[in-house]
Amino acid sequence: MIKFREVAILLLLLPALANAGGVLRQSTAVDIIMGPFVDSTDGDTEETALTISQADVKLSKNGQTLAQKNDVTAAAHDANGMYNVELDATDTDTIGTLTVFVHETGALAVKQEYTIVDEAAYDAIYGSPATILTEIPAGILRDDTIGTVNSQTSFVLDTNIVSASNWVDNTAIVHDISTGEAVTRRITSVDQTTETVVIDSAPPFTVVVGDEFIVRGEQHPRAAVNNYSPSTSTAVTTLSDDMLDYFQLLMRSDAAINTDNTVALGVINTNEGSGAGDYDNQTDSIEAADASLATAQTDLDTITGTNGVLVSDDAITAAKIAADAIGASEIATDAIGSAEIASNAIGNQELQNDAIAAQHIAVNAIGSSELAPTAIDEIWDEALEDVGDSSTGRQIMRLLLAEAMGVCTYTQNTRTWVCKDPSDTETRFTLVYGTELDGDRQSSTLTPDGP
């Protein structure tokens, strides 16, 4: 696994490292050339027949006490007082500085400095340098391997975590190496001392040692919801503020609601090309409709009552009644009850246009008790004005809840975001992105219908 930040730093240090002994690959056997070994008396004559045994080659790892090398092979003269010294994987097992020191009798002491880097960084630089430039995705803070699985939400990464406190609330991609499946999660805490990263929920697959853990630079979508606190500002600045304003305008008829929510009312009545709307909560809200329905019910009770005379089917038709022949003053209280009107006696064809206008329905004629059980559903399922795709209020609400509180999963190999409802049951929308992890969105599929 290439650690991009470490590789970038190492690239910057290469000129300086080249002037020292060089760069060695961690836990890898290697032959180094040491010297020149010259005579201790004149400081010039090349010593070509020294016996340099295992015990004569001393190593210091990151400035610790010198100790003989682990590899048992004696050094062999190469040319011009330069000797080939063999080191094994134990000699090079510690990342950092490695000092190699030899002071053989008859020759001046020789010391050489090396830098040991992890295998991935070394291979990235010396194996295929071009790969470094093409494999670093934009927005990636860390691409690492999980070294220890504390739980399905807590992991110890393979490499040191430095300056990682700002990872909290960022997006993490947990990648199942065996199947290729990947999901996104929110990082909830980071412990730099123990190199532990905690995510907000377990992936749908079992995380094991060796799986990939990627930290992206952007904040996870759920972070905004998790960190949300109500605003004291009177401006409409948050989703919850907007929804409260819209619900108040929809449900209540108070004039104060109209005054307090002028911004939301303006949005509702915005001209989207077919003319501005004229919604007014004092006349169009559920509460206003309830009052109007209650009044209408009172008037209807006046007409029906319990003592009316049953009217036979089709006894009275529109053709038999002159205009204004029967007014309110001609009908006694409760003269005509529901029992006196045959089923479908008055249909659409018997009523002239505008025969029953708003002014003919008393205030509160139709109350909540007069509304059919499906009345509210019909309101929610009404296509909203000025919404280009004719989405209903119910569909829009499901999409908003999926984005704000639902379960969103990112699949890396298909670069697909899928967001479900808060119960993780119904898929609400699917987004497909381009070839890069932060590429442009290629398609959007909205599926707001369903339970």
C-alpha positions in Angstrom: 0.0 0.0 0.0 1.6 3.3 -1.0 1.6 6.0 1.7 1.3 9.0 -0.5 2.3 11.7 2.0 5.4 9.8 3.1 6.4 9.2 -0.6 6.0 12.9 -1.4 8.3 13.8 1.6 10.8 11.2 0.6 11.0 12.6 -2.9 11.8 16.0 -1.5 14.6 14.5 0.6 16.2 12.4 -2.1 18.9 14.9 -3.0 20.1 15.1 0.6 19.8 11.3 1.0 21.9 10.8 -2.1 24.8 12.7 -0.4 24.6 10.3 2.6 24.9 6.5 2.3 21.6 6.2 0.4 18.1 4.8 0.9 17.5 1.2 2.0 14.3 -0.9 1.8 12.9 -1.9 5.2 13.4 -5.6 6.3 15.3 -6.4 3.1 18.7 -8.0 2.7 21.2 -5.8 0.9 24.9 -5.5 -0.1 26.5 -2.1 0.6 29.9 -0.8 -0.4 32.0 0.7 2.4 35.3 2.5 2.3 37.8 3.5 1.2 39.8 1.8 4.0 43.2 3.5 4.1 46.3 2.9 6.2 46.1 4.3 9.7 49.7 5.6 9.5 49.9 7.6 6.3 46.1 8.0 5.8 46.5 7.3 2.0 47.5 3.8 1.2 44.6 1.6 0.3 44.1 -1.4 2.6 43.0 -4.3 0.3 43.6 -7.4 2.5 41.7 -6.5 5.8 39.8 -9.3 7.6 36.5 -7.6 8.5 34.3 -10.2 10.3 30.7 -10.0 11.5 31.7 -8.6 14.9 33.8 -5.8 13.2 30.7 -4.3 11.5 28.7 -2.3 14.1 25.2 -0.9 13.5 23.2 1.9 15.2 19.5 2.2 14.5 18.1 5.6 15.0 21.0 6.7 17.2 20.8 3.7 19.6 23.8 1.8 21.0 26.2 0.2 18.4 25.9 -3.5 18.1 27.4 -6.0 15.6 25.4 -6.7 12.5 23.1 -9.8 12.4 24.3 -11.1 9.0 27.2 -13.6 9.7 29.0 -13.0 6.3 32.5 -11.4 6.5 33.2 -8.3 4.3 35.0 -9.0 1.0 37.4 -6.6 -0.7 36.0 -5.2 -4.0 38.6 -2.7 -5.3 40.6 0.3 -4.2 40.1 -0.3 -0.5 36.3 -0.6 -0.9 34.6 -3.6 0.8 31.3 -5.4 0.1 29.4 -5.6 3.4 26.2 -7.8 3.5 23.2 -6.9 5.7 20.2 -9.1 6.3 16.5 -8.3 6.8 17.0 -8.0 10.6 19.8 -5.5 10.1 17.4 -3.3 8.1 14.2 -3.9 10.0 13.8 -0.4 11.6 12.5 2.6 9.7 14.7 5.7 10.1 18.5 6.2 10.2 21.0 3.4 10.1 24.7 4.1 10.9 27.3 1.4 9.8 30.7 1.7 11.5 33.9 -0.3 11.0 37.3 0.3 12.6 39.7 -2.4 11.6 43.2 -2.7 13.0 45.7 -1.0 10.7 43.1 1.2 8.9 41.3 4.4 9.6 37.7 4.1 10.8 34.9 4.2 8.2 31.3 5.3 9.0 28.4 5.5 6.5 24.8 6.7 7.1 21.7 5.2 5.5 18.0 6.0 5.6 15.5 3.0 5.8 12.0 3.5 4.4 9.0 1.1 4.3 8.7 -1.3 1.4 5.8 0.4 -0.3 7.5 3.9 -0.4 10.7 2.4 -1.6 9.0 0.3 -4.3 7.0 3.3 -5.4 10.2 5.4 -5.9 12.7 2.9 -7.2 10.3 0.4 -8.8 8.1 2.6 -11.0 8.4 6.4 -10.4 5.7 7.2 -12.9 3.2 5.4 -10.8 3.5 8.0 -8.1 2.2 10.7 -10.3 -0.7 8.7 -11.6 -1.9 6.9 -8.5 -2.4 9.9 -6.1 -6.2 10.7 -6.3 -7.2 14.3 -5.5 -8.6 14.8 -2.1 -6.9 11.7 -0.5 -5.4 12.4 2.9 -4.3 8.8 3.7 -4.4 5.5 1.8 -3.5 2.9 4.4 -3.8 -0.7 5.5 -5.7 -1.9 8.6 -3.1 -3.5 10.9 -5.3 -4.4 13.9 -9.1 -4.8 14.1 -10.2 -3.7 17.6 -13.9 -4.0 16.5 -15.9 -3.5 13.3 -15.8 0.2 14.0 -12.3 0.6 15.5 -9.1 0.0 13.7 -5.3 0.5 14.1 -3.6 1.6 10.9 -0.3 0.2 9.7 1.6 3.5 9.6 2.0 6.3 12.1 -0.8 8.8 12.4 0.5 12.3 12.4 -1.5 15.6 12.3 -4.6 13.4 12.0 -6.8 15.3 14.5 -8.5 17.1 11.6 -9.8 13.7 10.3 -12.8 13.8 12.6 -16.0 14.1 10.6 -14.1 13.4 7.3 -15.2 10.6 4.9 -13.5 7.3 5.3 -13.6 4.5 2.6 -13.3 1.0 4.0 -12.4 -1.4 1.2 -12.8 -5.2 1.5 -9.7 -6.4 -0.4 -11.1 -9.9 -0.9 -14.4 -8.9 -2.6 -13.7 -5.4 -3.9 -16.7 -4.0 -1.9 -16.3 -0.6 -0.4 -18.4 1.7 1.8 -18.1 5.2 3.2 -18.3 6.0 6.8 -17.9 9.1 9.0 -14.7 9.2 11.2 -15.8 9.9 14.7 -12.5 9.9 16.6 -8.8 9.6 16.1 -6.2 8.6 18.7 -2.7 9.5 17.4 -1.0 7.8 20.4 -2.5 4.3 19.7 -2.9 5.0 15.9 -6.6 4.2 16.3 -9.4 5.4 14.0 -13.1 5.0 14.9 -15.9 5.2 12.4 -19.6 5.8 13.0 -21.0 2.4 12.0 -19.8 -1.1 11.0 -19.6 -1.9 7.2 -21.9 -4.6 5.8 -18.9 -6.9 5.4 -16.5 -8.2 8.0 -13.4 -6.0 8.2 -10.1 -7.9 8.6 -6.5 -7.1 8.9 -5.1 -6.1 5.5 -8.2 -4.3 4.3 -7.7 -0.9 2.8 -8.6 2.3 4.8 -8.8 5.6 2.8 -9.3 9.0 4.4 -10.7 11.6 2.1 -10.3 15.4 2.5 -14.0 16.3 2.5 -16.5 16.2 5.3 -18.9 13.2 5.4 -22.6 14.1 4.6 -23.7 12.8 8.0 -21.3 15.1 9.8 -23.6 18.2 9.2 -26.6 16.3 10.7 -24.5 14.9 13.6 -23.1 18.3 14.5 -26.3 20.3 13.9 -27.5 22.6 16.6 -30.5 24.9 16.2 -29.7 28.4 15.1 -30.8 31.5 17.0 -30.9 33.5 13.8 -34.2 34.6 12.4 -32.9 33.9 8.9 -33.9 30.7 7.1 -30.4 29.1 7.1 -30.9 25.4 7.8 -33.0 22.6 6.3 -34.9 22.2 9.6 -35.7 25.9 9.7 -37.0 25.7 6.1 -39.1 22.6 6.8 -40.6 24.2 9.9 -41.6 27.3 8.0 -43.2 25.3 5.2 -45.1 23.0 7.6 -46.4 26.0 9.5 -47.6 27.7 6.3 -49.2 24.4 5.2 -51.0 23.6 8.4 -51.9 26.9 10.1 -54.0 29.8 9.1 -52.8 32.4 11.6 -51.9 35.8 10.1 -48.7 35.8 12.3 -47.5 32.7 10.5 -47.7 34.5 7.2 -45.8 37.5 8.6 -43.1 35.4 10.3 -42.4 33.2 7.2 -42.4 35.7 4.4 -39.2 34.2 2.9 -40.7 30.7 2.7 -44.0 32.0 1.4 -42.1 33.9 -1.3 -40.3 30.6 -2.3 -43.7 28.8 -2.6 -45.1 31.5 -4.8 -42.0 32.0 -7.0 -42.6 32.5 -10.7 -40.9 29.5 -12.4 -42.1 30.4 -15.9 -45.8 29.8 -15.7 -46.7 32.7 -13.4 -46.3 33.4 -9.7 -48.4 31.4 -7.2 -51.0 33.0 -4.9 -50.8 30.7 -1.9 -52.0 32.3 1.3 -52.0 30.3 4.5 -55.0 32.3 5.8 -57.2 30.8 3.1 -55.3 27.8 1.7 -53.8 26.1 4.7 -55.1 22.8 6.2 -56.4 24.8 9.2 -58.2 27.3 6.9 -59.7 24.4 4.9 -60.8 22.7 8.1 -62.6 25.9 9.2 -64.3 26.2 5.8 -65.3 22.5 5.8 -66.8 22.9 9.3 -68.9 25.8 8.1 -70.1 23.9 5.1 -71.0 21.0 7.4 -73.2 23.3 9.5 -75.0 24.5 6.4 -75.5 21.0 5.2 -77.0 20.0 8.6 -79.4 22.8 8.2 -80.6 21.4 4.8 -80.8 17.8 5.8 -82.0 17.5 9.4 -84.0 14.5 10.5 -87.6 15.4 9.6 -87.3 16.0 5.8 -89.4 14.2 3.2 -87.7 11.5 1.1 -87.3 12.6 -2.5 -87.5 9.9 -5.1 -84.8 9.3 -7.7 -84.7 11.9 -10.4 -87.8 13.7 -9.0 -86.0 17.0 -9.2 -83.7 17.7 -12.1 -81.9 20.8 -13.2 -84.3 21.2 -16.1 -87.4 21.4 -13.8 -86.0 24.1 -11.6 -86.1 27.7 -12.8 -83.1 29.9 -12.1 -83.3 31.1 -8.5 -86.7 29.4 -8.1 -85.7 28.0 -4.7 -83.7 30.3 -2.5 -82.6 29.8 1.1 -85.8 31.5 2.3 -87.9 29.0 0.6 -86.4 26.0 2.3 -87.3 25.3 5.9 -84.7 24.3 8.4 -83.8 20.5 8.0 -86.4 20.3 5.1 -84.1 18.2 3.0 -82.0 15.5 4.7 -79.6 13.0 3.4 -82.3 10.4 3.5 -84.4 12.4 1.1 -81.8 12.6 -1.6 -81.4 9.5 -3.7 -77.9 8.2 -4.5 -76.3 10.2 -7.3 -79.5 12.3 -7.6 -77.3 15.4 -8.3 -74.4 14.7 -10.6 -71.9 16.9 -12.4 -74.4 17.3 -15.3 -77.0 18.7 -12.9 -74.7 21.4 -11.6 -73.9 24.4 -13.7 -70.4 25.9 -13.6 -69.6 27.7 -10.3 -73.0 26.5 -8.9 -71.4 26.1 -5.5 -68.8 28.8 -5.0 -66.6 29.5 -1.9 -69.0 32.2 -0.7 -71.8 29.6 -0.5 -69.9 27.5 2.0 -70.0 28.7 5.6 -66.8 29.0 7.6 -65.9 25.7 9.4 -68.5 23.9 7.3 -66.1 21.0 6.7 -64.0 19.9 9.8 -61.5 17.1 10.4 -64.3 14.7 11.2 -65.7 15.3 7.7 -62.5 14.6 5.9 -62.2 11.1 4.4 -59.2 9.0 5.7 -57.4 9.5 2.4 -57.8 13.3 2.3 -54.4 14.0 3.8 -52.8 11.4 1.4 -54.3 13.2 -1.5 -52.8 16.5 -0.3 -49.3 14.9 0.1 -49.6 13.2 -3.3 -50.6 16.4 -5.1 -47.9 17.5 -7.6 -46.4 20.7 -6.2 -46.6 23.9 -8.3 -43.4 25.2 -10.0 -41.5 21.9 -9.6 -40.2 21.0 -13.0 -40.6 17.2 -12.7 -44.1 17.4 -11.0 -42.8 15.7 -7.8 -45.2 15.4 -4.9 -44.7 16.6 -1.4 -44.4 13.0 -0.2 -41.7 12.2 -2.8 -39.6 15.3 -2.0 -39.8 14.6 1.7 -38.5 11.0 1.2 -35.5 12.3 -0.9 -34.7 14.9 1.8 -34.9 12.4 4.6 -32.6 9.9 2.7 -30.0 12.6 2.2 -30.1 14.1 5.7 -30.8 11.0 7.9 -30.6 7.9 5.6 -28.0 5.2 5.1 -25.6 6.1 2.3 -23.2 3.5 0.8 -20.4 4.1 -1.6 -19.2 1.2 -3.8 -15.7 1.9 -5.1 -15.4 -0.4 -8.0 -18.6 1.0 -9.6 -18.2 4.5 -8.0 -21.8 4.5 -7.0 -23.5 6.3 -4.1 -26.7 4.7 -2.9 -28.8 6.4 -0.3 -31.7 4.6 1.5 -34.3 5.7 3.9 -33.4 6.0 7.7 -34.5 2.4 8.3 -32.1 1.2 5.6 -35.0 -0.5 3.7 -36.0 1.5 0.6 -33.5 2.9 -1.9 -34.3 6.6 -2.5 -31.7 7.7 -5.0 -28.6 6.4 -6.8 -25.7 8.6 -8.0 -23.0 7.3 -10.4 -19.6 9.2 -10.7 -16.8 9.2 -13.2 -13.5 7.4 -13.2 -12.0 9.4 -10.4 -13.2 9.2 -6.8 -14.1 12.8 -6.9 -15.2 12.9 -10.6 -18.3 14.5 -12.1 -21.6 12.7 -11.5 -22.6 10.8 -14.7 -26.2 9.8 -13.7 -28.8 10.2 -11.1 -31.7 7.8 -10.4 -34.5 9.0 -8.1 -36.8 6.3 -6.6 -38.8 8.2 -3.9 -41.9 6.0 -4.2 -42.5 3.0 -2.0 -43.4 2.4 1.7 
